[in-house]
Amino acid sequence: MKQIRIKINQNGTIEAETIGITGKKCEDYISMLEGLLEARTQSSKYTDDYYLPETTGTATAYSKGRIENHE
């Protein structure tokens, strides 16, 4: 199951983590969040699953990024 876990910090920054997405496909979801929030990614950290081929199976990938709103 593909998921995006979002944490909104007290200082207004947002942490997003993709779950169930391997390969570079996770970046599509982070880009979608940037558009919805009118924000941009400040930093990203990828796990080894990011470098795996994109799959539709049960593999789990985690990609954490920090997104800040720039109004």
C-alpha atoms as an extended CHARMM CRD file, in Angstrom:
* protein
*
        71  EXT
         1         1  MET       CA              0.0000000000        0.0000000000        0.0000000000  PROA      1               0.0000000000
         2         2  LYS       CA              1.3790000000        3.4220000000       -0.9620000000  PROA      2               0.0000000000
         3         3  GLN       CA              1.2270000000        6.0310000000        1.7610000000  PROA      3               0.0000000000
         4         4  ILE       CA              2.5430000000        9.4540000000        2.6550000000  PROA      4               0.0000000000
         5         5  ARG       CA              3.1300000000       10.1130000000        6.3420000000  PROA      5               0.0000000000
         6         6  ILE       CA              3.0720000000       13.8300000000        7.1660000000  PROA      6               0.0000000000
         7         7  LYS       CA              4.2130000000       15.4950000000       10.3890000000  PROA      7               0.0000000000
         8         8  ILE       CA              3.6060000000       19.1960000000       10.9730000000  PROA      8               0.0000000000
         9         9  ASN       CA              6.0830000000       20.5870000000       13.4890000000  PROA      9               0.0000000000
        10        10  GLN       CA              5.3550000000       23.3950000000       15.9420000000  PROA      10              0.0000000000
        11        11  ASN       CA              7.6580000000       25.7280000000       13.9950000000  PROA      11              0.0000000000
        12        12  GLY       CA              5.5390000000       25.2390000000       10.8600000000  PROA      12              0.0000000000
        13        13  THR       CA              7.9050000000       22.9360000000        9.0040000000  PROA      13              0.0000000000
        14        14  ILE       CA              6.4930000000       19.7530000000        7.5310000000  PROA      14              0.0000000000
        15        15  GLU       CA              8.1730000000       16.3680000000        7.3920000000  PROA      15              0.0000000000
        16        16  ALA       CA              6.9280000000       13.9460000000        4.7550000000  PROA      16              0.0000000000
        17        17  GLU       CA              7.7540000000       10.2720000000        4.4000000000  PROA      17              0.0000000000
        18        18  THR       CA              6.7170000000        8.0140000000        1.5500000000  PROA      18              0.0000000000
        19        19  ILE       CA              5.9130000000        4.4210000000        2.4420000000  PROA      19              0.0000000000
        20        20  GLY       CA              5.4470000000        1.5210000000        0.0420000000  PROA      20              0.0000000000
        21        21  ILE       CA              7.1610000000        3.2430000000       -2.8750000000  PROA      21              0.0000000000
        22        22  THR       CA             10.4940000000        2.0560000000       -4.2750000000  PROA      22              0.0000000000
        23        23  GLY       CA             12.7900000000        3.8230000000       -6.6780000000  PROA      23              0.0000000000
        24        24  LYS       CA             12.6180000000        7.4470000000       -7.6890000000  PROA      24              0.0000000000
        25        25  LYS       CA              8.8160000000        7.3370000000       -7.8740000000  PROA      25              0.0000000000
        26        26  CYS       CA              8.7060000000        8.7150000000       -4.3070000000  PROA      26              0.0000000000
        27        27  GLU       CA              9.8620000000       12.0730000000       -5.6720000000  PROA      27              0.0000000000
        28        28  ASP       CA              6.5930000000       12.3690000000       -7.6140000000  PROA      28              0.0000000000
        29        29  TYR       CA              4.6850000000       12.2560000000       -4.3370000000  PROA      29              0.0000000000
        30        30  ILE       CA              6.9370000000       14.8160000000       -2.6760000000  PROA      30              0.0000000000
        31        31  SER       CA              6.4690000000       17.0960000000       -5.7020000000  PROA      31              0.0000000000
        32        32  MET       CA              2.7170000000       16.6500000000       -5.3930000000  PROA      32              0.0000000000
        33        33  LEU       CA              2.8930000000       17.7180000000       -1.7400000000  PROA      33              0.0000000000
        34        34  GLU       CA              4.9630000000       20.7680000000       -2.6540000000  PROA      34              0.0000000000
        35        35  GLY       CA              2.2550000000       21.8020000000       -5.0990000000  PROA      35              0.0000000000
        36        36  LEU       CA             -0.5810000000       21.2600000000       -2.6460000000  PROA      36              0.0000000000
        37        37  LEU       CA              1.2060000000       23.1590000000        0.1150000000  PROA      37              0.0000000000
        38        38  GLU       CA              2.7460000000       25.8310000000       -2.1270000000  PROA      38              0.0000000000
        39        39  ALA       CA              6.0720000000       24.9170000000       -0.5320000000  PROA      39              0.0000000000
        40        40  ARG       CA              9.4340000000       23.5440000000       -1.5480000000  PROA      40              0.0000000000
        41        41  THR       CA             11.6620000000       20.7950000000       -0.1940000000  PROA      41              0.0000000000
        42        42  GLN       CA             14.5120000000       22.0740000000        1.9600000000  PROA      42              0.0000000000
        43        43  SER       CA             16.3250000000       18.7550000000        2.4180000000  PROA      43              0.0000000000
        44        44  SER       CA             15.8810000000       15.0840000000        1.5770000000  PROA      44              0.0000000000
        45        45  LYS       CA             17.2490000000       11.8610000000        2.9540000000  PROA      45              0.0000000000
        46        46  TYR       CA             16.8500000000        8.6240000000        1.0350000000  PROA      46              0.0000000000
        47        47  THR       CA             17.1060000000        5.0510000000        2.2560000000  PROA      47              0.0000000000
        48        48  ASP       CA             18.5390000000        2.1790000000        0.2470000000  PROA      48              0.0000000000
        49        49  ASP       CA             15.0300000000        1.4270000000       -1.0820000000  PROA      49              0.0000000000
        50        50  TYR       CA             15.1590000000        4.6700000000       -3.0490000000  PROA      50              0.0000000000
        51        51  TYR       CA             17.8400000000        3.1140000000       -5.2450000000  PROA      51              0.0000000000
        52        52  LEU       CA             15.8270000000       -0.0610000000       -5.9380000000  PROA      52              0.0000000000
        53        53  PRO       CA             13.8590000000       -0.4940000000       -9.1640000000  PROA      53              0.0000000000
        54        54  GLU       CA             10.3240000000        0.8080000000       -9.0270000000  PROA      54              0.0000000000
        55        55  THR       CA              7.9450000000       -2.0000000000       -8.1430000000  PROA      55              0.0000000000
        56        56  THR       CA              4.2660000000       -2.5680000000       -7.6240000000  PROA      56              0.0000000000
        57        57  GLY       CA              4.8290000000       -5.3520000000       -5.0740000000  PROA      57              0.0000000000
        58        58  THR       CA              5.0080000000       -5.1980000000       -1.3240000000  PROA      58              0.0000000000
        59        59  ALA       CA              8.4590000000       -3.6370000000       -1.0010000000  PROA      59              0.0000000000
        60        60  THR       CA              8.5790000000       -0.6060000000        1.2730000000  PROA      60              0.0000000000
        61        61  ALA       CA             10.6170000000        2.5290000000        0.6440000000  PROA      61              0.0000000000
        62        62  TYR       CA             11.0860000000        5.4670000000        2.9500000000  PROA      62              0.0000000000
        63        63  SER       CA             11.9920000000        8.9220000000        1.7840000000  PROA      63              0.0000000000
        64        64  LYS       CA             12.0330000000       11.6820000000        4.3370000000  PROA      64              0.0000000000
        65        65  GLY       CA             12.1010000000       15.3210000000        3.4110000000  PROA      65              0.0000000000
        66        66  ARG       CA             11.5820000000       18.6480000000        5.0430000000  PROA      66              0.0000000000
        67        67  ILE       CA              9.1690000000       21.0450000000        3.3550000000  PROA      67              0.0000000000
        68        68  GLU       CA              8.7610000000       24.6740000000        4.2980000000  PROA      68              0.0000000000
        69        69  ASN       CA              5.9860000000       27.0190000000        3.2350000000  PROA      69              0.0000000000
        70        70  HSD       CA              7.3100000000       30.2100000000        1.6060000000  PROA      70              0.0000000000
        71        71  GLU       CA              4.5290000000       32.7670000000        1.5410000000  PROA      71              0.0000000000
